[in-house]
Amino acid sequence: MGQKLQTQLGSDADTGAIPREQALATPAQVRAALNISERTLFRLTAHRGRRKPKLTFVKLGKLKRFEVATVLAFIEQQKVRAA
């Protein structure tokens, strides 16, 4: 899945001097990479009472953007390990 997310972002030339892990992905790119609905992404990023969101994001004005490294770390956290 991590490769799919990085593929969604395009080539290194597209991000210029910024490493891919520090690049920002749009909500549509994250939804496509994780194969989830808009509602599920909203739930993962919502503040619920005192709970922190499961998937953090960067606010740029009214836009949400996701750091690729954060999304990849989220994927790693969700993996189920064999006992």
C-alpha positions as CSV (number, residue, x, y, z in Angstrom):
1,M,0.0,0.0,0.0
2,G,2.8,2.4,0.7
3,Q,4.1,2.0,-2.8
4,K,0.6,2.7,-4.1
5,L,0.5,6.0,-2.1
6,Q,3.9,7.0,-3.3
7,T,2.8,6.2,-6.9
8,Q,-0.3,8.4,-6.4
9,L,2.0,11.3,-5.7
10,G,3.9,11.1,-9.0
11,S,7.6,11.2,-9.7
12,D,10.4,12.8,-7.7
13,A,10.5,15.5,-10.3
14,D,7.0,16.5,-9.3
15,T,7.9,17.2,-5.7
16,G,11.1,19.1,-6.6
17,A,13.6,19.2,-3.7
18,I,11.2,17.8,-1.1
19,P,11.7,14.2,-0.3
20,R,8.6,12.0,-1.0
21,E,8.1,11.2,2.7
22,Q,7.7,14.9,3.5
23,A,5.4,15.5,0.5
24,L,1.8,16.3,1.1
25,A,-1.0,14.2,-0.3
26,T,-4.6,15.3,-0.9
27,P,-7.6,13.5,0.8
28,A,-8.5,12.0,-2.6
29,Q,-5.0,10.5,-2.9
30,V,-5.1,9.1,0.6
31,R,-8.6,7.6,0.0
32,A,-7.5,6.0,-3.2
33,A,-4.3,4.6,-1.7
34,L,-6.1,3.2,1.3
35,N,-9.2,2.2,-0.7
36,I,-11.6,3.9,1.8
37,S,-14.6,6.1,1.5
38,E,-14.7,9.9,2.2
39,R,-16.7,9.2,5.3
40,T,-14.2,6.7,6.7
41,L,-11.4,9.2,6.1
42,F,-13.4,11.8,7.9
43,R,-13.8,9.5,10.9
44,L,-10.1,8.8,11.0
45,T,-9.3,12.5,11.1
46,A,-12.1,13.6,13.4
47,H,-11.5,14.8,17.0
48,R,-13.9,12.9,19.2
49,G,-14.1,14.4,22.6
50,R,-10.7,14.2,24.2
51,R,-9.5,11.6,21.7
52,K,-6.9,12.5,19.2
53,P,-7.5,11.7,15.5
54,K,-6.1,8.3,14.4
55,L,-4.7,9.9,11.2
56,T,-3.3,13.4,11.6
57,F,-3.2,16.0,8.9
58,V,-1.9,19.5,8.0
59,K,-4.3,22.4,7.7
60,L,-3.5,24.8,4.9
61,G,-6.2,27.4,5.1
62,K,-9.4,25.4,4.7
63,L,-7.5,22.5,2.9
64,K,-6.5,19.2,4.6
65,R,-3.3,17.6,3.5
66,F,-1.6,14.5,4.7
67,E,2.1,13.9,5.1
68,V,3.1,10.7,3.2
69,A,5.3,9.6,6.1
70,T,2.3,9.9,8.5
71,V,0.0,7.9,6.3
72,L,2.7,5.2,5.9
73,A,3.2,5.1,9.7
74,F,-0.6,4.8,10.1
75,I,-0.6,1.8,7.8
76,E,2.2,0.1,9.8
77,Q,0.2,0.7,13.0
78,Q,-2.8,-1.0,11.6
79,K,-1.0,-4.2,10.6
80,V,-2.0,-7.3,12.6
81,R,1.0,-9.2,13.8
82,A,0.9,-13.0,14.0
83,A,1.1,-14.3,17.6
